[in-house]
Amino acid sequence: IDYIALHKINYFHWHLTDDQGWRIEIKKYPLLTEVGSTRNGTIIGHFPGTGNDHIKHSGFYTQDEIREVVKYAADRFITVVPEIEMPGHAEAALTSYPWLGCPGTGPYKVEETWGVFNNVFCAGKDSTFQFLQNVLDEVLQLFPGPYIHVGGDECPKNNWKLCPLCQARIKAEGLKDEHGLQSYFIQRMEKYINSKGRKMIGWDEILEGGLAPNATVMSWRGEQGGIDAAKQNHDVIMTPGGWVYFDHAQVQKDDSLTIGGYLPVEKVYGYEPIPKELNTEQAKHVLGGQANLWTEYISDPSKIEYMIFPRMSALSEVLWSPKNQRSWILFKPRLKQQFKRYDLWKSSYSKATLTNTLTRKKIKGKK
């Protein structure tokens, strides 16, 4: 949050639930953290891994801790946007409360590897929606900002195709198919979120089957989702993987484990968040841009710093400066001054842009 504030970035998107762990205390459903916050091991190395370390990985934020973070951010003029994943990336929740899944699926476990998993929330049960509404009731009390992120991404439809309850829902609602069922799921949750005076954000998969009436779209699978949403007069946050996914390597031969991909700071600086396909009115729906740092291959704060710097500085200038006032030729030498600030903060960062060498703090016991 301090780094975000230093770069005049005013939102912090906090991803709190996934297949590999449920990280936020929900008092009505204590098993979400008693069971869902712990996995019994983690793959070793890059996916699919060379084995499993069989070390329990646990942890979650209490509601008091959440409030502390939200206040700390607000004191620095930063709004926190929580993400509670649905209907996919639900394995930790299903492990805690198996009745949330489709009949005949399971057994469930908090996943020990990365990827996309077939076990998702059952869309045919009203009890699923009641559960998620109850969860959101507590989330809404913790996060006073205008936005609630519901994910909506990477939701396989395999279980829904075989589930008699989901198929009955498709028939009863006159839906075309399982993509229509996902749209129904998201729209039903959006209606609830809107009834509480809040706005819903979802990844660009929420476009599939029909977009929820008031939804804001985060365009991550390239720019097309954002373009399509803006043309439908929906607000958009541009976060395409090819330009702003900071979990990709900064150098072609990185010295550390990453998810893959190559994203040098020059490419980040060259990003234009308003797609050329949008006219002036449509472009007004582009609220801004966002960088994402997924941490499945990151185990210490030094690595986080190394992954975001200097790319965060480049993106901040992109988002706050008019296109005609941005110049890579002028920005690159200014990085030398920025590196002095990183040194002052005692932060790790990549110097590959200027010297093709890397600077990282040494941590005891680690390279």
C-alpha positions as CSV (number, residue, x, y, z in Angstrom):
1,I,0.0,0.0,0.0
2,D,2.9,2.4,0.7
3,Y,4.3,1.7,-2.7
4,I,0.9,2.2,-4.3
5,A,0.6,5.5,-2.6
6,L,4.1,6.6,-3.6
7,H,3.1,6.1,-7.2
8,K,-0.2,8.0,-6.9
9,I,-2.2,4.8,-7.6
10,N,-5.6,5.1,-5.9
11,Y,-7.0,1.5,-5.9
12,F,-5.8,-1.7,-4.3
13,H,-7.5,-4.9,-5.7
14,W,-7.2,-7.6,-3.1
15,H,-7.8,-11.1,-4.2
16,L,-9.0,-13.0,-1.1
17,T,-10.4,-16.4,-2.2
18,D,-9.3,-19.1,-4.6
19,D,-8.9,-22.8,-5.1
20,Q,-5.7,-22.9,-3.0
21,G,-7.0,-21.0,0.1
22,W,-9.8,-18.9,1.6
23,R,-8.1,-15.9,3.1
24,I,-10.9,-13.8,4.8
25,E,-12.7,-14.5,8.0
26,I,-16.5,-14.9,7.6
27,K,-18.1,-15.2,11.0
28,K,-21.3,-16.9,9.7
29,Y,-19.3,-19.6,8.1
30,P,-16.3,-20.4,10.3
31,L,-15.2,-23.5,8.3
32,L,-14.2,-21.3,5.4
33,T,-11.1,-20.4,7.4
34,E,-10.9,-23.4,9.8
35,V,-10.8,-25.7,6.8
36,G,-10.5,-23.7,3.6
37,S,-7.5,-21.6,4.6
38,T,-5.1,-24.6,4.8
39,R,-3.7,-26.7,2.1
40,N,-1.6,-29.7,2.9
41,G,1.2,-29.0,0.5
42,T,2.3,-27.1,-2.6
43,I,3.9,-28.1,-5.8
44,I,7.6,-27.7,-6.1
45,G,8.9,-25.5,-8.9
46,H,7.0,-24.4,-12.0
47,F,3.6,-25.9,-12.9
48,P,3.0,-28.9,-13.1
49,G,5.9,-29.2,-10.6
50,T,8.5,-31.7,-9.8
51,G,6.7,-33.0,-6.7
52,N,5.0,-31.7,-3.6
53,D,6.6,-30.2,-0.5
54,H,3.9,-31.7,1.8
55,I,4.2,-28.6,4.0
56,K,0.9,-27.2,5.4
57,H,0.3,-23.7,4.1
58,S,-2.2,-21.8,6.2
59,G,-3.3,-18.3,7.0
60,F,-6.2,-15.8,6.7
61,Y,-7.0,-12.2,7.6
62,T,-9.3,-11.7,10.6
63,Q,-12.0,-9.1,10.2
64,D,-10.1,-6.8,12.5
65,E,-7.0,-7.1,10.4
66,I,-9.1,-6.4,7.3
67,R,-10.4,-3.2,8.9
68,E,-6.8,-2.2,9.8
69,V,-5.7,-2.7,6.2
70,V,-8.7,-0.8,4.8
71,K,-8.1,2.1,7.2
72,Y,-4.3,2.2,6.4
73,A,-5.1,2.4,2.7
74,A,-7.9,5.0,3.2
75,D,-5.5,7.2,5.2
76,R,-3.3,7.2,2.0
77,F,-6.3,8.0,-0.2
78,I,-6.5,4.4,-1.6
79,T,-9.7,2.4,-2.0
80,V,-9.5,-1.3,-1.4
81,V,-11.5,-3.5,-3.8
82,P,-12.1,-7.0,-2.4
83,E,-12.4,-10.0,-4.7
84,I,-14.6,-13.0,-3.6
85,E,-14.4,-15.5,-6.5
86,M,-17.6,-17.0,-8.0
87,P,-18.8,-19.2,-9.6
88,G,-15.3,-20.7,-10.3
89,H,-12.1,-20.9,-8.3
90,A,-14.2,-22.2,-5.5
91,E,-12.4,-25.4,-4.3
92,A,-11.5,-24.0,-0.9
93,A,-15.1,-23.0,-0.2
94,L,-16.4,-26.4,-1.4
95,T,-13.9,-28.2,0.8
96,S,-15.3,-26.2,3.7
97,Y,-19.0,-26.7,2.8
98,P,-19.4,-29.5,0.3
99,W,-23.1,-28.9,-0.1
100,L,-22.2,-25.8,-2.2
101,G,-21.1,-28.1,-5.1
102,C,-23.2,-29.9,-7.7
103,P,-24.7,-33.3,-6.6
104,G,-22.3,-36.2,-7.3
105,T,-19.2,-34.1,-7.5
106,G,-16.3,-34.2,-5.0
107,P,-14.7,-35.2,-2.8
108,Y,-13.1,-31.7,-2.6
109,K,-9.8,-30.5,-1.3
110,V,-7.9,-27.2,-1.0
111,E,-5.8,-27.5,-4.1
112,E,-2.0,-27.9,-3.9
113,T,-1.3,-26.9,-7.4
114,W,-2.2,-24.1,-9.8
115,G,-4.6,-23.9,-12.6
116,V,-8.3,-24.2,-13.4
117,F,-10.5,-26.8,-11.7
118,N,-13.9,-28.3,-12.6
119,N,-15.4,-28.1,-9.1
120,V,-17.4,-24.8,-9.0
121,F,-20.4,-23.5,-7.1
122,C,-23.7,-25.2,-8.0
123,A,-25.8,-22.7,-9.9
124,G,-28.9,-24.8,-9.6
125,K,-29.3,-24.4,-5.8
126,D,-30.9,-21.3,-4.2
127,S,-28.9,-22.2,-1.1
128,T,-25.7,-21.4,-3.1
129,F,-26.9,-17.9,-3.7
130,Q,-28.0,-17.5,-0.1
131,F,-24.5,-18.5,1.1
132,L,-22.8,-16.0,-1.2
133,Q,-25.2,-13.2,-0.2
134,N,-24.4,-14.0,3.5
135,V,-20.7,-13.9,2.7
136,L,-21.0,-10.6,0.9
137,D,-23.1,-9.1,3.7
138,E,-20.0,-9.4,5.9
139,V,-17.6,-8.3,3.1
140,L,-19.7,-5.2,2.5
141,Q,-19.3,-4.2,6.2
142,L,-15.5,-4.5,5.9
143,F,-15.0,-2.6,2.6
144,P,-16.8,0.7,2.4
145,G,-15.6,1.4,-1.2
146,P,-18.0,1.5,-4.1
147,Y,-16.8,-1.7,-5.8
148,I,-17.1,-5.5,-5.0
149,H,-15.2,-7.8,-7.4
150,V,-16.8,-11.2,-7.9
151,G,-14.2,-12.8,-10.2
152,G,-16.3,-14.6,-12.8
153,D,-13.3,-15.9,-14.6
154,E,-12.1,-19.4,-15.6
155,C,-15.3,-21.2,-14.7
156,P,-15.5,-24.7,-16.3
157,K,-19.0,-25.8,-17.2
158,N,-18.4,-29.6,-17.0
159,N,-20.2,-30.1,-13.7
160,W,-23.1,-27.9,-14.8
161,K,-23.6,-29.9,-17.9
162,L,-24.1,-33.1,-15.8
163,C,-25.9,-31.5,-12.9
164,P,-29.7,-32.1,-12.9
165,L,-30.2,-29.0,-10.7
166,C,-28.2,-26.7,-13.1
167,Q,-30.0,-28.1,-16.1
168,A,-33.3,-27.5,-14.5
169,R,-32.3,-23.9,-13.8
170,I,-31.3,-23.5,-17.5
171,K,-34.8,-24.8,-18.5
172,A,-36.7,-22.8,-15.9
173,E,-35.0,-19.5,-16.7
174,G,-35.1,-20.1,-20.5
175,L,-31.4,-19.9,-20.8
176,K,-29.6,-20.9,-24.0
177,D,-26.8,-23.0,-22.4
178,E,-24.3,-23.2,-19.6
179,H,-22.7,-19.8,-20.7
180,G,-26.2,-18.4,-20.2
181,L,-26.2,-20.0,-16.8
182,Q,-23.0,-18.2,-15.8
183,S,-24.6,-14.9,-17.0
184,Y,-27.6,-15.7,-14.8
185,F,-25.4,-16.4,-11.8
186,I,-23.4,-13.2,-12.2
187,Q,-26.5,-11.1,-12.9
188,R,-28.3,-12.5,-9.9
189,M,-25.3,-11.6,-7.7
190,E,-25.0,-8.2,-9.2
191,K,-28.7,-7.4,-8.5
192,Y,-27.9,-8.2,-4.8
193,I,-24.8,-6.1,-4.8
194,N,-26.6,-3.2,-6.4
195,S,-29.4,-3.5,-3.8
196,K,-26.8,-2.7,-1.2
197,G,-25.7,0.4,-3.0
198,R,-22.5,-1.0,-4.5
199,K,-21.1,-1.7,-7.9
200,M,-19.9,-5.1,-9.2
201,I,-16.7,-5.7,-11.1
202,G,-15.9,-9.0,-12.9
203,W,-13.1,-10.3,-15.2
204,D,-14.0,-10.2,-18.9
205,E,-15.5,-13.7,-18.9
206,I,-18.6,-12.1,-17.5
207,L,-19.3,-11.0,-21.0
208,E,-20.0,-14.6,-22.0
209,G,-23.7,-15.3,-22.2
210,G,-24.7,-11.7,-21.7
211,L,-23.3,-8.9,-19.5
212,A,-24.8,-8.0,-16.2
213,P,-26.7,-4.7,-16.5
214,N,-24.4,-2.4,-14.4
215,A,-21.2,-4.4,-14.3
216,T,-17.7,-3.0,-14.7
217,V,-15.4,-5.2,-16.7
218,M,-11.8,-5.9,-16.1
219,S,-10.2,-6.8,-19.4
220,W,-7.4,-9.3,-18.8
221,R,-7.4,-11.7,-21.8
222,G,-6.2,-9.0,-24.1
223,E,-8.1,-5.8,-24.8
224,Q,-11.1,-7.1,-26.7
225,G,-13.2,-7.7,-23.6
226,G,-12.8,-4.1,-22.6
227,I,-13.5,-2.9,-26.1
228,D,-16.7,-4.9,-26.3
229,A,-17.8,-3.8,-22.9
230,A,-17.1,-0.1,-23.6
231,K,-19.1,-0.3,-26.8
232,Q,-22.0,-1.6,-24.8
233,N,-21.6,1.5,-22.5
234,H,-20.2,-0.4,-19.6
235,D,-17.3,0.9,-17.5
236,V,-13.9,-0.8,-18.1
237,I,-10.6,-1.3,-16.3
238,M,-7.9,-2.3,-18.7
239,T,-5.5,-4.9,-17.4
240,P,-4.4,-7.0,-20.4
241,G,-1.9,-9.8,-19.6
242,G,0.5,-8.9,-22.4
243,W,1.2,-5.4,-21.0
244,V,0.5,-5.3,-17.2
245,Y,0.9,-8.7,-15.7
246,F,3.8,-8.2,-13.4
247,D,4.1,-11.9,-12.6
248,H,5.8,-12.2,-16.0
249,A,9.6,-12.0,-16.1
250,Q,11.3,-8.7,-16.5
251,V,14.3,-10.2,-18.3
252,Q,14.5,-13.0,-20.8
253,K,16.8,-15.1,-18.6
254,D,15.4,-14.4,-15.1
255,D,17.3,-15.6,-12.0
256,S,14.0,-16.5,-10.3
257,L,10.9,-18.7,-10.7
258,T,8.1,-16.9,-12.5
259,I,4.9,-18.0,-14.2
260,G,6.5,-17.5,-17.6
261,G,6.2,-14.8,-20.2
262,Y,8.4,-11.8,-20.8
263,L,7.3,-8.2,-19.9
264,P,10.1,-5.7,-20.0
265,V,9.6,-2.2,-18.6
266,E,9.7,-0.7,-22.0
267,K,6.6,-2.6,-23.1
268,V,4.8,-1.5,-20.0
269,Y,5.7,2.1,-20.7
270,G,4.5,1.7,-24.3
271,Y,1.0,0.6,-23.2
272,E,-1.9,2.8,-24.2
273,P,-4.9,2.1,-21.9
274,I,-7.5,3.6,-24.2
275,P,-7.9,1.3,-27.2
276,K,-7.9,2.9,-30.7
277,E,-11.1,1.0,-31.5
278,L,-13.1,3.3,-29.2
279,N,-14.6,6.6,-30.2
280,T,-14.5,9.6,-27.9
281,E,-17.8,8.7,-26.1
282,Q,-16.9,5.1,-25.7
283,A,-13.4,5.9,-24.4
284,K,-15.0,7.7,-21.4
285,H,-15.9,4.3,-20.1
286,V,-12.3,3.4,-19.6
287,L,-11.8,4.2,-15.9
288,G,-8.1,3.4,-15.9
289,G,-5.7,0.5,-15.9
290,Q,-4.4,-2.0,-13.4
291,A,-1.3,-4.1,-13.0
292,N,-1.7,-7.6,-11.5
293,L,0.9,-9.5,-9.4
294,W,-0.1,-13.1,-8.8
295,T,2.0,-14.6,-6.0
296,E,1.9,-18.4,-6.5
297,Y,5.6,-18.3,-7.3
298,I,6.5,-15.5,-4.8
299,S,7.3,-16.3,-1.2
300,D,8.9,-13.2,0.3
301,P,8.4,-9.4,0.1
302,S,11.8,-8.9,-1.6
303,K,10.5,-10.9,-4.6
304,I,7.4,-8.8,-4.7
305,E,9.4,-5.6,-4.9
306,Y,11.7,-7.1,-7.5
307,M,8.7,-8.0,-9.7
308,I,7.0,-4.6,-9.5
309,F,10.0,-2.3,-9.8
310,P,10.5,-0.4,-12.1
311,R,7.4,-1.5,-13.9
312,M,5.1,0.1,-11.4
313,S,6.8,3.4,-12.0
314,A,6.4,3.0,-15.7
315,L,2.7,2.2,-15.4
316,S,2.0,5.1,-13.1
317,E,3.4,7.5,-15.7
318,V,1.3,5.8,-18.4
319,L,-1.9,6.2,-16.4
320,W,-1.4,9.7,-15.2
321,S,0.2,11.3,-18.2
322,P,-1.4,12.2,-21.6
323,K,-0.2,10.1,-24.5
324,N,1.4,13.1,-26.2
325,Q,3.5,13.8,-23.1
326,R,5.0,10.3,-22.8
327,S,8.4,9.4,-24.2
328,W,10.4,6.3,-23.6
329,I,13.5,8.1,-24.7
330,L,13.0,10.7,-22.0
331,F,11.7,8.2,-19.4
332,K,14.6,5.7,-19.6
333,P,17.3,8.0,-18.3
334,R,15.0,9.3,-15.5
335,L,15.0,5.7,-14.2
336,K,18.4,6.3,-12.8
337,Q,17.0,8.9,-10.4
338,Q,14.1,6.5,-9.6
339,F,16.6,3.8,-8.8
340,K,18.0,6.1,-6.1
341,R,14.6,6.2,-4.5
342,Y,14.3,2.4,-4.6
343,D,17.7,2.3,-2.8
344,L,16.5,4.9,-0.3
345,W,13.4,2.7,0.4
346,K,15.8,-0.4,0.6
347,S,13.7,-2.0,-2.0
348,S,14.6,-4.8,-4.5
349,Y,14.3,-4.0,-8.2
350,S,15.5,-4.9,-11.6
351,K,18.1,-2.8,-13.3
352,A,18.0,-4.8,-16.5
353,T,16.7,-1.9,-18.5
354,L,19.9,0.1,-18.1
355,T,22.7,-2.4,-17.2
356,N,21.3,-5.8,-18.0
357,T,22.1,-6.7,-14.4
358,L,19.7,-7.4,-11.5
359,T,19.6,-5.9,-8.0
360,R,17.9,-7.8,-5.3
361,K,18.2,-7.7,-1.5
362,K,19.8,-10.8,-0.1
363,I,17.6,-12.6,2.3
364,K,19.1,-15.0,4.8
365,G,18.9,-18.5,3.5
366,K,17.9,-17.5,0.0
367,K,19.7,-16.5,-3.1
